[in-house]
Amino acid sequence: MADTRIPVAILGATGAVGQTFIRLLEGHPWFRVAEVAASGRSAGKPYAEATTHWMEGSMPADVARLTVLACDTAAVRSPLVFSALDSAAAQDLEPAFARAGRFVLSNAKNFRMEPDVPLVIPEVNASHLDLIPYQRAQRGWSGAIVTNANCAATAAAVALAPLHEAFGVRTVFAATMQAISGAGYPGVPSVDIMGNVIPYIGDEEPKIEREMQKMLGRLVGNVVEPAPFVVSAHANRVPVENGHTIVMSIGFDRKPGVDEAIAAVRAWRGAPEVRGLPSAPEIPLRYADEPDRPQPRRDAGLGNGMTVSVGRIREDAILHLKLVAMAHNTIRGAAGGSVLNAELLVARGLLARPGAA
Ligand SMILES: NC(=O)c1ccc[n+]([C@@H]2O[C@H](COP(=O)([O-])OP(=O)(O)OC[C@H]3O[C@@H](n4cnc5c(N)ncnc54)[C@H](OP(=O)(O)O)[C@@H]3O)[C@@H](O)[C@H]2O)c1
């Protein structure tokens, strides 16, 4: 029987996030990996040869056989393009694909804060996809760029979403403990990170300090009005394989009681239109009752890596409340978030449904 799923391409397919796309899309009901592309170092080689370090599980045989293409709109033909490019390459390539009429689902930082580019976590701000017609009109292209956020900002924004909706977040002090897989492959040298904490991740703190407000902001006409809160972030790399942890102290417009805040987190399910999408977890945000959770090793895989965990909501002596949030950085914080964004595009009719004429 003919495979009627939507053909998709992965740009930066050989890297850490690119590989996560390939794992997540294996057997996907709507999308099929038709093309893989990477740098000139990899182009022309079979994917299995170009990807010298496959990081998790087994490489799907049908992808292993694909020839790696150059990231060029003439070579890559799929209508839907997942970009796991590093930012230097994304700057010119992602707009080139949008100009060529493709949907680009980007993980890079470059276009996240552009006023006409949606920065989306489906359960939090699906409505921001309404920027797409405006983006097309502004840029004169028939494709689109849709971005997902920095991985630590994603964990924090999902955790804050119900609290912001109910009590109005005003101030956030955040400190992260970020996994080494967030640095791509080969990432941080093992001699630097084993038994150690590195209190610096290049360009990470500014992303955490600005992206959450856009995602938790309101779309008014063609403008995202950022949520009116300030964030101070400290980013740290720790010897954890997968799963970024972020501890936050939060001040609100109206101080909630601890039980009230826990109830808001427990009740939150996010935008109804996201429920039932193939990659949507049943519970996007889980509150952990155990006093020593969430932990990356135990909780990063919840909901196939798409559930964000929160725990330890308690009084804060300086602001109002404090908590711990944690999410799988290469799944919810990168490839899985992009795949869910693409599913939402299909559900909203922006991309033809698989099998549709
Ligand atoms: N890792 C995470 O947790 C995470 C989370 C959120 C967002 N991100 C973002 O996702 C992107 C990918 O991150 P990563 O960790 O997967 O990085 P990575 O492991 O270093 O992979 C980078 C990929 O980009 C390709 N590439 C590099 N230069 C290129 C060029 N000039 N033209 C075409 N392709 C080129 C590489 O191909 P070759 O193999 O051929 O060199 C490789 O496939 C980055 O923008 C990163 O900031 C990462």
PDBQT file of the ligand as one rigid body, heavy atoms in Angstrom, charges set to zero:
ROOT
HETATM    1  N1  LIG A 401      20.806  19.811  22.210  1.00  0.00    +0.000 N 
HETATM    2  C1  LIG A 401      19.719  20.408  22.777  1.00  0.00    +0.000 C 
HETATM    3  O1  LIG A 401      19.240  20.002  23.853  1.00  0.00    +0.000 OA
HETATM    4  C2  LIG A 401      19.049  21.565  22.084  1.00  0.00    +0.000 A 
HETATM    5  C3  LIG A 401      17.850  22.025  22.617  1.00  0.00    +0.000 A 
HETATM    6  C4  LIG A 401      17.184  23.079  22.009  1.00  0.00    +0.000 A 
HETATM    7  C5  LIG A 401      17.715  23.645  20.871  1.00  0.00    +0.000 A 
HETATM    8  N2  LIG A 401      18.907  23.205  20.370  1.00  0.00    +0.000 N 
HETATM    9  C6  LIG A 401      19.393  23.839  19.141  1.00  0.00    +0.000 C 
HETATM   10  O2  LIG A 401      19.263  22.891  18.070  1.00  0.00    +0.000 OA
HETATM   11  C7  LIG A 401      20.305  23.086  17.106  1.00  0.00    +0.000 C 
HETATM   12  C8  LIG A 401      21.091  21.786  16.946  1.00  0.00    +0.000 C 
HETATM   13  O3  LIG A 401      21.713  21.461  18.188  1.00  0.00    +0.000 OA
HETATM   14  P1  LIG A 401      22.533  20.090  18.380  1.00  0.00    +0.000 P 
HETATM   15  O4  LIG A 401      22.753  19.999  19.826  1.00  0.00    +0.000 OA
HETATM   16  O5  LIG A 401      21.875  18.956  17.675  1.00  0.00    +0.000 OA
HETATM   17  O6  LIG A 401      23.922  20.451  17.596  1.00  0.00    +0.000 OA
HETATM   18  P2  LIG A 401      24.987  19.452  16.927  1.00  0.00    +0.000 P 
HETATM   19  O7  LIG A 401      24.957  18.110  17.565  1.00  0.00    +0.000 OA
HETATM   20  O8  LIG A 401      26.274  20.204  16.924  1.00  0.00    +0.000 OA
HETATM   21  O9  LIG A 401      24.474  19.308  15.378  1.00  0.00    +0.000 OA
HETATM   22  C9  LIG A 401      24.545  20.359  14.455  1.00  0.00    +0.000 C 
HETATM   23  C10 LIG A 401      24.034  19.905  13.082  1.00  0.00    +0.000 C 
HETATM   24  O10 LIG A 401      24.120  21.023  12.170  1.00  0.00    +0.000 OA
HETATM   25  C11 LIG A 401      24.830  20.595  10.981  1.00  0.00    +0.000 C 
HETATM   26  N3  LIG A 401      25.576  21.733  10.438  1.00  0.00    +0.000 N 
HETATM   27  C12 LIG A 401      26.572  22.440  11.024  1.00  0.00    +0.000 A 
HETATM   28  N4  LIG A 401      27.012  23.414  10.188  1.00  0.00    +0.000 NA
HETATM   29  C13 LIG A 401      26.287  23.300   9.040  1.00  0.00    +0.000 A 
HETATM   30  C14 LIG A 401      26.277  23.991   7.795  1.00  0.00    +0.000 A 
HETATM   31  N5  LIG A 401      27.091  25.026   7.570  1.00  0.00    +0.000 N 
HETATM   32  N6  LIG A 401      25.394  23.616   6.859  1.00  0.00    +0.000 NA
HETATM   33  C15 LIG A 401      24.538  22.593   7.071  1.00  0.00    +0.000 A 
HETATM   34  N7  LIG A 401      24.505  21.874   8.228  1.00  0.00    +0.000 NA
HETATM   35  C16 LIG A 401      25.371  22.235   9.195  1.00  0.00    +0.000 A 
HETATM   36  C17 LIG A 401      25.741  19.490  11.441  1.00  0.00    +0.000 C 
HETATM   37  O11 LIG A 401      26.096  18.673  10.314  1.00  0.00    +0.000 OA
HETATM   38  P3  LIG A 401      27.504  17.857  10.207  1.00  0.00    +0.000 P 
HETATM   39  O12 LIG A 401      27.375  16.629  11.050  1.00  0.00    +0.000 OA
HETATM   40  O13 LIG A 401      27.588  17.550   8.755  1.00  0.00    +0.000 OA
HETATM   41  O14 LIG A 401      28.575  18.783  10.696  1.00  0.00    +0.000 OA
HETATM   42  C18 LIG A 401      24.825  18.763  12.447  1.00  0.00    +0.000 C 
HETATM   43  O15 LIG A 401      23.945  17.912  11.731  1.00  0.00    +0.000 OA
HETATM   44  C19 LIG A 401      21.139  24.265  17.626  1.00  0.00    +0.000 C 
HETATM   45  O16 LIG A 401      20.699  25.457  17.019  1.00  0.00    +0.000 OA
HETATM   46  C20 LIG A 401      20.859  24.246  19.127  1.00  0.00    +0.000 C 
HETATM   47  O17 LIG A 401      21.061  25.511  19.717  1.00  0.00    +0.000 OA
HETATM   48  C21 LIG A 401      19.569  22.164  20.932  1.00  0.00    +0.000 A 
ENDROOT
TORSDOF 0
